[in-house]
Amino acid sequence: MEPDFTKGLLTTVVVDATTEDVLMVAWMNEASYRLTKQTGETWFWSRSRQELWHKGATSGNTQVVKEMWLDCDQDTLLVKVDPAGPACHTGARSCFFNQVQGKED
Amino acid sequence: MEPDFTKGLLTTVVVDATTEDVLMVAWMNEASYRLTKQTGETWFWSRSRQELWHKGATSGNTQVVKEMWLDCDQDTLLVKVDPAGPACHTGARSCFFNQVQGKED
């Protein structure tokens, strides 16, 4: 089973393989998907910079791929990784550190 | 902290609050985000049908929101839910049931 890139960029959810915490969401084009499979580390497509992005290339916080799962309609990827450091550019382990207030009155 | 809807639809990762399994990825517009907060159940924006979508309205497989977390740049939401049934339209508990082969030779 392979992604359907005719639908556009592949939404990618990165999860810590050990803790199962969701670390970040990023996007892959076909080239970054191939690089991820070939190198065993995460590569994304930066939508803001419009360029391939090897996660951790500058920070050292690479992510070693343990498992990859495609969703039912092949346009979203779940990647379980061993992270070498924080996933977030803020230095946080996960990008999801802002809790939203729940049910409103 | 609130989502930044000027960036477009809010990518939403839905996780099982008990098992931490990633169940599905969907999109919210501002109306569906408000409905999610107001009702305590997940509402999305269906990109294919271009309409508000109360998850489980027809299937009964609603998702009760336990926690919501925004990412560092406020354009991705992590929602932890108690699911009343399968998240996937195929009947699978999670949409991520297709394992991708790992590192290529």
N, CA and C atoms of all chains as a GROMACS GRO file, in nm:
protein
  630
    1MET      N    1   0.085  -0.121   0.000
    1MET     CA    2   0.000   0.000   0.000
    1MET      C    3   0.088   0.125   0.000
    2GLU      N    4   0.062   0.214  -0.093
    2GLU     CA    5   0.142   0.336  -0.106
    2GLU      C    6   0.052   0.460  -0.099
    3PRO      N    7   0.108   0.575  -0.063
    3PRO     CA    8   0.027   0.697  -0.055
    3PRO      C    9  -0.026   0.738  -0.192
    4ASP      N   10  -0.136   0.812  -0.192
    4ASP     CA   11  -0.194   0.864  -0.314
    4ASP      C   12  -0.156   1.012  -0.326
    5PHE      N   13  -0.047   1.038  -0.396
    5PHE     CA   14   0.002   1.176  -0.406
    5PHE      C   15  -0.079   1.260  -0.504
    6THR      N   16  -0.172   1.196  -0.576
    6THR     CA   17  -0.259   1.277  -0.664
    6THR      C   18  -0.351   1.365  -0.580
    7LYS      N   19  -0.365   1.331  -0.450
    7LYS     CA   20  -0.451   1.411  -0.361
    7LYS      C   21  -0.378   1.531  -0.303
    8GLY      N   22  -0.247   1.543  -0.334
    8GLY     CA   23  -0.171   1.655  -0.280
    8GLY      C   24  -0.070   1.605  -0.178
    9LEU      N   25  -0.026   1.695  -0.092
    9LEU     CA   26   0.073   1.657   0.009
    9LEU      C   27   0.012   1.558   0.109
   10LEU      N   28   0.099   1.474   0.161
   10LEU     CA   29   0.060   1.370   0.256
   10LEU      C   30   0.068   1.429   0.397
   11THR      N   31  -0.045   1.443   0.462
   11THR     CA   32  -0.046   1.488   0.601
   11THR      C   33   0.020   1.380   0.686
   12THR      N   34   0.116   1.419   0.767
   12THR     CA   35   0.194   1.320   0.841
   12THR      C   36   0.191   1.348   0.991
   13VAL      N   37   0.146   1.251   1.066
   13VAL     CA   38   0.141   1.260   1.212
   13VAL      C   39   0.260   1.182   1.266
   14VAL      N   40   0.342   1.249   1.345
   14VAL     CA   41   0.461   1.185   1.402
   14VAL      C   42   0.437   1.156   1.549
   15VAL      N   43   0.452   1.029   1.584
   15VAL     CA   44   0.424   0.982   1.720
   15VAL      C   45   0.552   0.922   1.778
   16ASP      N   46   0.573   0.941   1.907
   16ASP     CA   47   0.685   0.877   1.975
   16ASP      C   48   0.656   0.727   1.984
   17ALA      N   49   0.744   0.644   1.930
   17ALA     CA   50   0.721   0.500   1.925
   17ALA      C   51   0.715   0.437   2.064
   18THR      N   52   0.778   0.501   2.160
   18THR     CA   53   0.782   0.445   2.295
   18THR      C   54   0.666   0.492   2.380
   19THR      N   55   0.644   0.624   2.382
   19THR     CA   56   0.541   0.680   2.470
   19THR      C   57   0.406   0.691   2.401
   20GLU      N   58   0.404   0.683   2.268
   20GLU     CA   59   0.283   0.700   2.186
   20GLU      C   60   0.233   0.844   2.185
   21ASP      N   61   0.308   0.937   2.244
   21ASP     CA   62   0.268   1.078   2.239
   21ASP      C   63   0.276   1.131   2.096
   22VAL      N   64   0.178   1.213   2.059
   22VAL     CA   65   0.184   1.280   1.929
   22VAL      C   66   0.284   1.394   1.942
   23LEU      N   67   0.386   1.394   1.856
   23LEU     CA   68   0.494   1.491   1.865
   23LEU      C   69   0.472   1.612   1.774
   24MET      N   70   0.427   1.588   1.652
   24MET     CA   71   0.413   1.697   1.554
   24MET      C   72   0.332   1.648   1.437
   25VAL      N   73   0.287   1.743   1.356
   25VAL     CA   74   0.224   1.714   1.228
   25VAL      C   75   0.301   1.791   1.122
   26ALA      N   76   0.334   1.725   1.012
   26ALA     CA   77   0.405   1.793   0.903
   26ALA      C   78   0.356   1.733   0.772
   27TRP      N   79   0.412   1.778   0.661
   27TRP     CA   80   0.365   1.732   0.530
   27TRP      C   81   0.479   1.671   0.451
   28MET      N   82   0.446   1.569   0.374
   28MET     CA   83   0.543   1.506   0.284
   28MET      C   84   0.495   1.519   0.140
   29ASN      N   85   0.589   1.548   0.050
   29ASN     CA   86   0.563   1.525  -0.092
   29ASN      C   87   0.625   1.389  -0.127
   30GLU      N   88   0.615   1.350  -0.252
   30GLU     CA   89   0.662   1.216  -0.286
   30GLU      C   90   0.813   1.201  -0.262
   31ALA      N   91   0.890   1.306  -0.292
   31ALA     CA   92   1.035   1.298  -0.273
   31ALA      C   93   1.070   1.278  -0.125
   32SER      N   94   1.003   1.350  -0.038
   32SER     CA   95   1.036   1.336   0.104
   32SER      C   96   0.991   1.201   0.158
   33TYR      N   97   0.881   1.150   0.103
   33TYR     CA   98   0.836   1.016   0.142
   33TYR      C   99   0.940   0.911   0.102
   34ARG      N  100   0.991   0.922  -0.021
   34ARG     CA  101   1.095   0.828  -0.068
   34ARG      C  102   1.221   0.839   0.019
   35LEU      N  103   1.261   0.962   0.050
   35LEU     CA  104   1.380   0.982   0.133
   35LEU      C  105   1.360   0.924   0.272
   36THR      N  106   1.240   0.938   0.325
   36THR     CA  107   1.209   0.882   0.457
   36THR      C  108   1.224   0.730   0.455
   37LYS      N  109   1.172   0.668   0.350
   37LYS     CA  110   1.183   0.522   0.341
   37LYS      C  111   1.327   0.478   0.317
   38GLN      N  112   1.398   0.555   0.235
   38GLN     CA  113   1.536   0.515   0.200
   38GLN      C  114   1.633   0.535   0.316
   39THR      N  115   1.614   0.643   0.392
   39THR     CA  116   1.713   0.676   0.496
   39THR      C  117   1.672   0.624   0.634
   40GLY      N  118   1.542   0.596   0.652
   40GLY     CA  119   1.497   0.553   0.784
   40GLY      C  120   1.486   0.668   0.883
   41GLU      N  121   1.495   0.791   0.832
   41GLU     CA  122   1.472   0.910   0.916
   41GLU      C  123   1.367   0.996   0.847
   42THR      N  124   1.300   1.082   0.925
   42THR     CA  125   1.191   1.160   0.867
   42THR      C  126   1.243   1.276   0.781
   43TRP      N  127   1.181   1.288   0.664
   43TRP     CA  128   1.200   1.401   0.572
   43TRP      C  129   1.061   1.455   0.543
   44PHE      N  130   1.049   1.586   0.538
   44PHE     CA  131   0.920   1.648   0.508
   44PHE      C  132   0.934   1.747   0.393
   45TRP      N  133   0.817   1.802   0.354
   45TRP     CA  134   0.816   1.911   0.259
   45TRP      C  135   0.774   2.035   0.337
   46SER      N  136   0.863   2.133   0.344
   46SER     CA  137   0.828   2.256   0.414
   46SER      C  138   0.741   2.342   0.325
   47ARG      N  139   0.616   2.362   0.369
   47ARG     CA  140   0.523   2.442   0.288
   47ARG      C  141   0.560   2.589   0.292
   48SER      N  142   0.618   2.636   0.405
   48SER     CA  143   0.654   2.778   0.413
   48SER      C  144   0.781   2.807   0.333
   49ARG      N  145   0.878   2.717   0.341
   49ARG     CA  146   1.004   2.741   0.269
   49ARG      C  147   1.004   2.679   0.130
   50GLN      N  148   0.903   2.595   0.103
   50GLN     CA  149   0.894   2.526  -0.027
   50GLN      C  150   1.022   2.451  -0.058
   51GLU      N  151   1.064   2.369   0.038
   51GLU     CA  152   1.183   2.289   0.015
   51GLU      C  153   1.180   2.162   0.098
   52LEU      N  154   1.260   2.064   0.056
   52LEU     CA  155   1.274   1.942   0.133
   52LEU      C  156   1.340   1.975   0.266
   53TRP      N  157   1.298   1.902   0.368
   53TRP     CA  158   1.340   1.934   0.504
   53TRP      C  159   1.370   1.802   0.575
   54HIS      N  160   1.498   1.779   0.598
   54HIS     CA  161   1.540   1.661   0.676
   54HIS      C  162   1.531   1.701   0.822
   55LYS      N  163   1.432   1.646   0.890
   55LYS     CA  164   1.410   1.682   1.031
   55LYS      C  165   1.536   1.654   1.112
   56GLY      N  166   1.585   1.757   1.180
   56GLY     CA  167   1.704   1.740   1.263
   56GLY      C  168   1.834   1.772   1.192
   57ALA      N  169   1.828   1.805   1.063
   57ALA     CA  170   1.952   1.831   0.987
   57ALA      C  171   2.034   1.942   1.053
   58THR      N  172   1.966   2.046   1.101
   58THR     CA  173   2.040   2.154   1.167
   58THR      C  174   2.041   2.140   1.319
   59SER      N  175   1.928   2.095   1.376
   59SER     CA  176   1.917   2.086   1.523
   59SER      C  177   1.980   1.959   1.581
   60GLY      N  178   1.996   1.858   1.496
   60GLY     CA  179   2.043   1.729   1.547
   60GLY      C  180   1.929   1.642   1.598
   61ASN      N  181   1.809   1.699   1.604
   61ASN     CA  182   1.695   1.626   1.658
   61ASN      C  183   1.625   1.542   1.550
   62THR      N  184   1.700   1.448   1.498
   62THR     CA  185   1.646   1.359   1.395
   62THR      C  186   1.544   1.264   1.456
   63GLN      N  187   1.470   1.199   1.368
   63GLN     CA  188   1.368   1.102   1.411
   63GLN      C  189   1.389   0.973   1.334
   64VAL      N  190   1.421   0.867   1.405
   64VAL     CA  191   1.442   0.737   1.342
   64VAL      C  192   1.307   0.666   1.330
   65VAL      N  193   1.274   0.628   1.207
   65VAL     CA  194   1.144   0.568   1.180
   65VAL      C  195   1.140   0.423   1.227
   66LYS      N  196   1.039   0.392   1.308
   66LYS     CA  197   1.019   0.254   1.354
   66LYS      C  198   0.906   0.186   1.277
   67GLU      N  199   0.797   0.259   1.254
   67GLU     CA  200   0.682   0.204   1.181
   67GLU      C  201   0.615   0.315   1.104
   68MET      N  202   0.551   0.279   0.993
   68MET     CA  203   0.470   0.375   0.919
   68MET      C  204   0.336   0.309   0.884
   69TRP      N  205   0.229   0.386   0.900
   69TRP     CA  206   0.094   0.337   0.873
   69TRP      C  207   0.020   0.439   0.788
   70LEU      N  208  -0.045   0.392   0.683
   70LEU     CA  209  -0.127   0.478   0.598
   70LEU      C  210  -0.272   0.467   0.640
   71ASP      N  211  -0.345   0.577   0.623
   71ASP     CA  212  -0.487   0.571   0.659
   71ASP      C  213  -0.570   0.510   0.546
   72CYS      N  214  -0.697   0.494   0.574
   72CYS     CA  215  -0.789   0.422   0.485
   72CYS      C  216  -0.798   0.480   0.346
   73ASP      N  217  -0.778   0.612   0.330
   73ASP     CA  218  -0.784   0.668   0.194
   73ASP      C  219  -0.649   0.716   0.144
   74GLN      N  220  -0.545   0.668   0.206
   74GLN     CA  221  -0.407   0.683   0.158
   74GLN      C  222  -0.359   0.827   0.139
   75ASP      N  223  -0.413   0.918   0.217
   75ASP     CA  224  -0.362   1.055   0.209
   75ASP      C  225  -0.310   1.108   0.342
   76THR      N  226  -0.303   1.021   0.441
   76THR     CA  227  -0.248   1.060   0.571
   76THR      C  228  -0.159   0.948   0.622
   77LEU      N  229  -0.045   0.988   0.676
   77LEU     CA  230   0.056   0.892   0.720
   77LEU      C  231   0.080   0.908   0.870
   78LEU      N  232   0.090   0.795   0.937
   78LEU     CA  233   0.125   0.794   1.079
   78LEU      C  234   0.265   0.733   1.088
   79VAL      N  235   0.359   0.809   1.144
   79VAL     CA  236   0.497   0.762   1.154
   79VAL      C  237   0.534   0.751   1.301
   80LYS      N  238   0.574   0.632   1.342
   80LYS     CA  239   0.620   0.613   1.479
   80LYS      C  240   0.772   0.619   1.480
   81VAL      N  241   0.827   0.705   1.564
   81VAL     CA  242   0.971   0.733   1.560
   81VAL      C  243   1.037   0.722   1.698
   82ASP      N  244   1.168   0.703   1.693
   82ASP     CA  245   1.252   0.727   1.810
   82ASP      C  246   1.317   0.864   1.789
   83PRO      N  247   1.275   0.964   1.866
   83PRO     CA  248   1.328   1.098   1.846
   83PRO      C  249   1.462   1.118   1.918
   84ALA      N  250   1.557   1.183   1.850
   84ALA     CA  251   1.687   1.209   1.911
   84ALA      C  252   1.682   1.329   2.004
   85GLY      N  253   1.572   1.402   2.000
   85GLY     CA  254   1.558   1.521   2.085
   85GLY      C  255   1.419   1.578   2.067
   86PRO      N  256   1.397   1.702   2.111
   86PRO     CA  257   1.266   1.764   2.100
   86PRO      C  258   1.218   1.770   1.955
   87ALA      N  259   1.088   1.750   1.936
   87ALA     CA  260   1.030   1.760   1.801
   87ALA      C  261   1.005   1.906   1.764
   88CYS      N  262   0.978   1.989   1.864
   88CYS     CA  263   0.930   2.125   1.837
   88CYS      C  264   1.045   2.224   1.828
   89HIS      N  265   1.027   2.323   1.740
   89HIS     CA  266   1.132   2.425   1.724
   89HIS      C  267   1.143   2.513   1.849
   90THR      N  268   1.043   2.505   1.938
   90THR     CA  269   1.048   2.582   2.063
   90THR      C  270   1.135   2.511   2.168
   91GLY      N  271   1.173   2.387   2.139
   91GLY     CA  272   1.250   2.309   2.236
   91GLY      C  273   1.163   2.215   2.316
   92ALA      N  274   1.031   2.224   2.294
   92ALA     CA  275   0.940   2.132   2.363
   92ALA      C  276   0.949   1.993   2.299
   93ARG      N  277   0.926   1.892   2.378
   93ARG     CA  278   0.935   1.755   2.327
   93ARG      C  279   0.829   1.731   2.220
   94SER      N  280   0.710   1.785   2.243
   94SER     CA  281   0.599   1.776   2.148
   94SER      C  282   0.553   1.916   2.112
   95CYS      N  283   0.503   1.933   1.990
   95CYS     CA  284   0.449   2.064   1.950
   95CYS      C  285   0.315   2.093   2.017
   96PHE      N  286   0.252   1.992   2.076
   96PHE     CA  287   0.117   2.011   2.132
   96PHE      C  288   0.125   2.037   2.281
   97PHE      N  289   0.163   2.160   2.316
   97PHE     CA  290   0.179   2.192   2.459
   97PHE      C  291   0.080   2.300   2.506
   98ASN      N  292  -0.010   2.343   2.416
   98ASN     CA  293  -0.109   2.445   2.453
   98ASN      C  294  -0.245   2.380   2.474
   99GLN      N  295  -0.283   2.363   2.600
   99GLN     CA  296  -0.413   2.299   2.622
   99GLN      C  297  -0.526   2.399   2.598
  100VAL      N  298  -0.629   2.353   2.529
  100VAL     CA  299  -0.746   2.435   2.499
  100VAL      C  300  -0.852   2.403   2.604
  101GLN      N  301  -0.916   2.507   2.648
  101GLN     CA  302  -1.028   2.490   2.742
  101GLN      C  303  -1.132   2.400   2.677
  102GLY      N  304  -1.193   2.313   2.757
  102GLY     CA  305  -1.288   2.216   2.703
  102GLY      C  306  -1.424   2.275   2.675
  103LYS      N  307  -1.523   2.197   2.707
  103LYS     CA  308  -1.662   2.233   2.678
  103LYS      C  309  -1.696   2.372   2.731
  104GLU      N  310  -1.757   2.454   2.643
  104GLU     CA  311  -1.795   2.590   2.685
  104GLU      C  312  -1.934   2.590   2.746
  105ASP      N  313  -1.958   2.690   2.831
  105ASP     CA  314  -2.093   2.702   2.889
  105ASP      C  315  -2.189   2.761   2.786
  106MET      N  316  -0.547   3.023   2.457
  106MET     CA  317  -0.486   3.001   2.324
  106MET      C  318  -0.593   2.947   2.228
  107GLU      N  319  -0.607   3.012   2.115
  107GLU     CA  320  -0.710   2.973   2.017
  107GLU      C  321  -0.644   2.944   1.881
  108PRO      N  322  -0.709   2.864   1.797
  108PRO     CA  323  -0.653   2.833   1.665
  108PRO      C  324  -0.644   2.959   1.578
  109ASP      N  325  -0.553   2.956   1.483
  109ASP     CA  326  -0.536   3.065   1.388
  109ASP      C  327  -0.602   3.024   1.256
  110PHE      N  328  -0.728   3.062   1.240
  110PHE     CA  329  -0.802   3.020   1.120
  110PHE      C  330  -0.764   3.101   0.997
  111THR      N  331  -0.683   3.206   1.014
  111THR     CA  332  -0.636   3.278   0.895
  111THR      C  333  -0.543   3.189   0.812
  112LYS      N  334  -0.492   3.082   0.872
  112LYS     CA  335  -0.403   2.990   0.800
  112LYS      C  336  -0.481   2.885   0.720
  113GLY      N  337  -0.613   2.886   0.734
  113GLY     CA  338  -0.694   2.787   0.662
  113GLY      C  339  -0.756   2.689   0.759
  114LEU      N  340  -0.792   2.574   0.710
  114LEU     CA  341  -0.855   2.472   0.795
  114LEU      C  342  -0.756   2.421   0.899
  115LEU      N  343  -0.810   2.382   1.010
  115LEU     CA  344  -0.731   2.332   1.122
  115LEU      C  345  -0.716   2.180   1.106
  116THR      N  346  -0.594   2.136   1.083
  116THR     CA  347  -0.568   1.992   1.076
  116THR      C  348  -0.590   1.935   1.216
  117THR      N  349  -0.669   1.829   1.225
  117THR     CA  350  -0.707   1.776   1.356
  117THR      C  351  -0.673   1.628   1.367
  118VAL      N  352  -0.593   1.596   1.466
  118VAL     CA  353  -0.555   1.458   1.494
  118VAL      C  354  -0.640   1.409   1.609
  119VAL      N  355  -0.711   1.299   1.587
  119VAL     CA  356  -0.799   1.245   1.692
  119VAL      C  357  -0.734   1.120   1.751
  120VAL      N  358  -0.718   1.122   1.882
  120VAL     CA  359  -0.649   1.016   1.955
  120VAL      C  360  -0.745   0.957   2.057
  121ASP      N  361  -0.737   0.829   2.078
  121ASP     CA  362  -0.815   0.763   2.183
  121ASP      C  363  -0.758   0.805   2.319
  122ALA      N  364  -0.841   0.866   2.402
  122ALA     CA  365  -0.794   0.919   2.530
  122ALA      C  366  -0.743   0.809   2.623
  123THR      N  367  -0.791   0.689   2.605
  123THR     CA  368  -0.751   0.579   2.694
  123THR      C  369  -0.628   0.507   2.641
  124THR      N  370  -0.632   0.468   2.514
  124THR     CA  371  -0.521   0.388   2.459
  124THR      C  372  -0.412   0.473   2.398
  125GLU      N  373  -0.442   0.602   2.370
  125GLU     CA  374  -0.349   0.694   2.304
  125GLU      C  375  -0.329   0.660   2.156
  126ASP      N  376  -0.403   0.562   2.103
  126ASP     CA  377  -0.392   0.530   1.960
  126ASP      C  378  -0.444   0.646   1.875
  127VAL      N  379  -0.373   0.674   1.765
  127VAL     CA  380  -0.423   0.773   1.670
  127VAL      C  381  -0.537   0.709   1.591
  128LEU      N  382  -0.653   0.770   1.595
  128LEU     CA  383  -0.773   0.713   1.533
  128LEU      C  384  -0.796   0.764   1.392
  129MET      N  385  -0.778   0.894   1.371
  129MET     CA  386  -0.809   0.954   1.241
  129MET      C  387  -0.752   1.094   1.236
  130VAL      N  388  -0.746   1.148   1.115
  130VAL     CA  389  -0.712   1.288   1.094
  130VAL      C  390  -0.826   1.349   1.013
  131ALA      N  391  -0.872   1.466   1.053
  131ALA     CA  392  -0.978   1.535   0.979
  131ALA      C  393  -0.953   1.685   0.990
  132TRP      N  394  -1.043   1.764   0.934
  132TRP     CA  395  -1.022   1.909   0.930
  132TRP      C  396  -1.137   1.982   0.996
  133MET      N  397  -1.106   2.091   1.063
  133MET     CA  398  -1.210   2.177   1.122
  133MET      C  399  -1.203   2.317   1.062
  134ASN      N  400  -1.318   2.375   1.034
  134ASN     CA  401  -1.324   2.519   1.013
  134ASN      C  402  -1.368   2.582   1.146
  135GLU      N  403  -1.382   2.712   1.147
  135GLU     CA  404  -1.410   2.776   1.275
  135GLU      C  405  -1.545   2.731   1.333
  136ALA      N  406  -1.644   2.713   1.246
  136ALA     CA  407  -1.777   2.671   1.294
  136ALA      C  408  -1.770   2.533   1.360
  137SER      N  409  -1.698   2.442   1.298
  137SER     CA  410  -1.692   2.307   1.356
  137SER      C  411  -1.610   2.308   1.486
  138TYR      N  412  -1.510   2.394   1.491
  138TYR     CA  413  -1.433   2.407   1.616
  138TYR      C  414  -1.523   2.458   1.729
  139ARG      N  415  -1.605   2.559   1.699
  139ARG     CA  416  -1.698   2.613   1.801
  139ARG      C  417  -1.798   2.506   1.844
  140LEU      N  418  -1.851   2.432   1.746
  140LEU     CA  419  -1.948   2.327   1.779
  140LEU      C  420  -1.884   2.218   1.865
  141THR      N  421  -1.759   2.185   1.835
  141THR     CA  422  -1.687   2.085   1.914
  141THR      C  423  -1.675   2.131   2.059
  142LYS      N  424  -1.639   2.258   2.077
  142LYS     CA  425  -1.625   2.309   2.213
  142LYS      C  426  -1.760   2.318   2.284
  143GLN      N  427  -1.862   2.359   2.208
  143GLN     CA  428  -1.994   2.377   2.270
  143GLN      C  429  -2.063   2.246   2.306
  144THR      N  430  -2.046   2.145   2.220
  144THR     CA  431  -2.121   2.020   2.241
  144THR      C  432  -2.039   1.914   2.314
  145GLY      N  433  -1.905   1.930   2.313
  145GLY     CA  434  -1.821   1.828   2.375
  145GLY      C  435  -1.808   1.702   2.292
  146GLU      N  436  -1.852   1.710   2.165
  146GLU     CA  437  -1.831   1.600   2.070
  146GLU      C  438  -1.763   1.656   1.945
  147THR      N  439  -1.696   1.570   1.870
  147THR     CA  440  -1.620   1.620   1.754
  147THR      C  441  -1.712   1.656   1.637
  148TRP      N  442  -1.685   1.771   1.581
  148TRP     CA  443  -1.744   1.820   1.456
  148TRP      C  444  -1.629   1.856   1.363
  149PHE      N  445  -1.643   1.824   1.237
  149PHE     CA  446  -1.539   1.856   1.140
  149PHE      C  447  -1.599   1.930   1.021
  150TRP      N  448  -1.508   1.972   0.931
  150TRP     CA  449  -1.549   2.028   0.802
  150TRP      C  450  -1.511   1.923   0.697
  151SER      N  451  -1.612   1.869   0.630
  151SER     CA  452  -1.585   1.772   0.526
  151SER      C  453  -1.539   1.845   0.400
  152ARG      N  454  -1.413   1.823   0.362
  152ARG     CA  455  -1.358   1.889   0.244
  152ARG      C  456  -1.421   1.834   0.117
  153SER      N  457  -1.456   1.704   0.117
  153SER     CA  458  -1.514   1.646  -0.005
  153SER      C  459  -1.660   1.688  -0.022
  154ARG      N  460  -1.734   1.692   0.088
  154ARG     CA  461  -1.876   1.727   0.078
  154ARG      C  462  -1.900   1.876   0.100
  155GLN      N  463  -1.793   1.947   0.146
  155GLN     CA  464  -1.805   2.092   0.174
  155GLN      C  465  -1.922   2.120   0.267
  156GLU      N  466  -1.922   2.046   0.380
  156GLU     CA  467  -2.028   2.071   0.478
  156GLU      C  468  -1.981   2.032   0.618
  157LEU      N  469  -2.049   2.087   0.716
  157LEU     CA  470  -2.021   2.051   0.855
  157LEU      C  471  -2.057   1.905   0.875
  158TRP      N  472  -1.978   1.840   0.959
  158TRP     CA  473  -1.991   1.696   0.975
  158TRP      C  474  -1.979   1.664   1.123
  159HIS      N  475  -2.092   1.626   1.182
  159HIS     CA  476  -2.091   1.582   1.322
  159HIS      C  477  -2.055   1.435   1.322
  160LYS      N  478  -1.934   1.405   1.365
  160LYS     CA  479  -1.884   1.267   1.364
  160LYS      C  480  -1.980   1.177   1.441
  161GLY      N  481  -2.030   1.074   1.373
  161GLY     CA  482  -2.118   0.979   1.440
  161GLY      C  483  -2.265   1.012   1.425
  162ALA      N  484  -2.298   1.123   1.357
  162ALA     CA  485  -2.438   1.163   1.346
  162ALA      C  486  -2.520   1.054   1.278
  163THR      N  487  -2.462   0.989   1.176
  163THR     CA  488  -2.537   0.882   1.110
  163THR      C  489  -2.497   0.744   1.163
  164SER      N  490  -2.369   0.725   1.194
  164SER     CA  491  -2.321   0.592   1.237
  164SER      C  492  -2.344   0.566   1.385
  165GLY      N  493  -2.360   0.672   1.462
  165GLY     CA  494  -2.369   0.656   1.607
  165GLY      C  495  -2.232   0.654   1.674
  166ASN      N  496  -2.127   0.655   1.592
  166ASN     CA  497  -1.992   0.647   1.648
  166ASN      C  498  -1.937   0.786   1.681
  167THR      N  499  -2.005   0.850   1.773
  167THR     CA  500  -1.962   0.982   1.818
  167THR      C  501  -1.831   0.973   1.896
  168GLN      N  502  -1.770   1.090   1.917
  168GLN     CA  503  -1.645   1.097   1.993
  168GLN      C  504  -1.661   1.205   2.099
  169VAL      N  505  -1.655   1.165   2.225
  169VAL     CA  506  -1.667   1.260   2.335
  169VAL      C  507  -1.528   1.317   2.366
  170VAL      N  508  -1.519   1.449   2.361
  170VAL     CA  509  -1.390   1.518   2.378
  170VAL      C  510  -1.349   1.518   2.525
  171LYS      N  511  -1.227   1.471   2.550
  171LYS     CA  512  -1.173   1.473   2.686
  171LYS      C  513  -1.071   1.586   2.702
  172GLU      N  514  -0.986   1.606   2.601
  172GLU     CA  515  -0.884   1.712   2.606
  172GLU      C  516  -0.860   1.761   2.465
  173MET      N  517  -0.820   1.888   2.454
  173MET     CA  518  -0.778   1.943   2.325
  173MET      C  519  -0.647   2.019   2.345
  174TRP      N  520  -0.556   2.001   2.251
  174TRP     CA  521  -0.425   2.066   2.257
  174TRP      C  522  -0.394   2.128   2.121
  175LEU      N  523  -0.348   2.252   2.123
  175LEU     CA  524  -0.307   2.320   2.000
  175LEU      C  525  -0.156   2.310   1.984
  176ASP      N  526  -0.112   2.304   1.860
  176ASP     CA  527   0.033   2.298   1.841
  176ASP      C  528   0.095   2.438   1.848
  177CYS      N  529   0.227   2.441   1.838
  177CYS     CA  530   0.306   2.562   1.860
  177CYS      C  531   0.269   2.677   1.768
  178ASP      N  532   0.223   2.648   1.646
  178ASP     CA  533   0.186   2.758   1.557
  178ASP      C  534   0.036   2.767   1.532
  179GLN      N  535  -0.041   2.704   1.619
  179GLN     CA  536  -0.187   2.720   1.626
  179GLN      C  537  -0.263   2.685   1.498
  180ASP      N  538  -0.208   2.593   1.420
  180ASP     CA  539  -0.283   2.550   1.302
  180ASP      C  540  -0.308   2.399   1.300
  181THR      N  541  -0.277   2.332   1.409
  181THR     CA  542  -0.305   2.189   1.420
  181THR      C  543  -0.357   2.159   1.559
  182LEU      N  544  -0.460   2.075   1.564
  182LEU     CA  545  -0.527   2.045   1.690
  182LEU      C  546  -0.516   1.896   1.720
  183LEU      N  547  -0.489   1.866   1.844
  183LEU     CA  548  -0.488   1.727   1.891
  183LEU      C  549  -0.608   1.712   1.984
  184VAL      N  550  -0.697   1.620   1.950
  184VAL     CA  551  -0.817   1.600   2.031
  184VAL      C  552  -0.815   1.459   2.088
  185LYS      N  553  -0.822   1.448   2.219
  185LYS     CA  554  -0.828   1.317   2.286
  185LYS      C  555  -0.974   1.288   2.317
  186VAL      N  556  -1.020   1.173   2.272
  186VAL     CA  557  -1.164   1.143   2.279
  186VAL      C  558  -1.191   1.006   2.341
  187ASP      N  559  -1.313   0.992   2.389
  187ASP     CA  560  -1.370   0.860   2.419
  187ASP      C  561  -1.461   0.826   2.301
  188PRO      N  562  -1.420   0.731   2.216
  188PRO     CA  563  -1.501   0.699   2.098
  188PRO      C  564  -1.613   0.602   2.133
  189ALA      N  565  -1.732   0.628   2.077
  189ALA     CA  566  -1.846   0.540   2.101
  189ALA      C  567  -1.840   0.417   2.011
  190GLY      N  568  -1.750   0.417   1.915
  190GLY     CA  569  -1.738   0.305   1.822
  190GLY      C  570  -1.620   0.331   1.730
  191PRO      N  571  -1.612   0.255   1.620
  191PRO     CA  572  -1.500   0.269   1.527
  191PRO      C  573  -1.490   0.412   1.472
  192ALA      N  574  -1.368   0.461   1.455
  192ALA     CA  575  -1.348   0.593   1.396
  192ALA      C  576  -1.358   0.587   1.244
  193CYS      N  577  -1.324   0.474   1.186
  193CYS     CA  578  -1.309   0.465   1.041
  193CYS      C  579  -1.439   0.423   0.973
  194HIS      N  580  -1.462   0.479   0.853
  194HIS     CA  581  -1.584   0.443   0.778
  194HIS      C  582  -1.580   0.297   0.732
  195THR      N  583  -1.461   0.234   0.738
  195THR     CA  584  -1.450   0.092   0.701
  195THR      C  585  -1.494   0.000   0.814
  196GLY      N  586  -1.516   0.059   0.932
  196GLY     CA  587  -1.551  -0.021   1.048
  196GLY      C  588  -1.431  -0.052   1.137
  197ALA      N  589  -1.312  -0.010   1.091
  197ALA     CA  590  -1.192  -0.030   1.173
  197ALA      C  591  -1.191   0.071   1.287
  198ARG      N  592  -1.131   0.032   1.398
  198ARG     CA  593  -1.128   0.120   1.514
  198ARG      C  594  -1.050   0.247   1.483
  199SER      N  595  -0.939   0.230   1.408
  199SER     CA  596  -0.855   0.342   1.366
  199SER      C  597  -0.845   0.340   1.214
  200CYS      N  598  -0.831   0.458   1.154
  200CYS     CA  599  -0.812   0.466   1.008
  200CYS      C  600  -0.673   0.418   0.966
  201PHE      N  601  -0.581   0.406   1.060
  201PHE     CA  602  -0.442   0.373   1.025
  201PHE      C  603  -0.418   0.223   1.040
  202PHE      N  604  -0.468   0.146   0.945
  202PHE     CA  605  -0.454   0.001   0.954
  202PHE      C  606  -0.370  -0.057   0.841
  203ASN      N  607  -0.312   0.029   0.756
  203ASN     CA  608  -0.227  -0.019   0.646
  203ASN      C  609  -0.081   0.006   0.680
  204GLN      N  610  -0.010  -0.100   0.719
  204GLN     CA  611   0.130  -0.077   0.752
  204GLN      C  612   0.214  -0.065   0.626
  205VAL      N  613   0.302   0.033   0.624
  205VAL     CA  614   0.392   0.057   0.512
  205VAL      C  615   0.524  -0.010   0.543
  206GLN      N  616   0.579  -0.073   0.440
  206GLN     CA  617   0.710  -0.135   0.454
  206GLN      C  618   0.811  -0.027   0.496
  207GLY      N  619   0.904  -0.063   0.582
  207GLY     CA  620   0.999   0.034   0.634
  207GLY      C  621   1.112   0.066   0.540
  208LYS      N  622   1.228   0.077   0.596
  208LYS     CA  623   1.348   0.119   0.522
  208LYS      C  624   1.368   0.034   0.397
  209GLU      N  625   1.389   0.102   0.285
  209GLU     CA  626   1.411   0.030   0.158
  209GLU      C  627   1.558  -0.001   0.138
  210ASP      N  628   1.585  -0.106   0.059
  210ASP     CA  629   1.725  -0.139   0.027
  210ASP      C  630   1.778  -0.043  -0.080
   0.00000   0.00000   0.00000
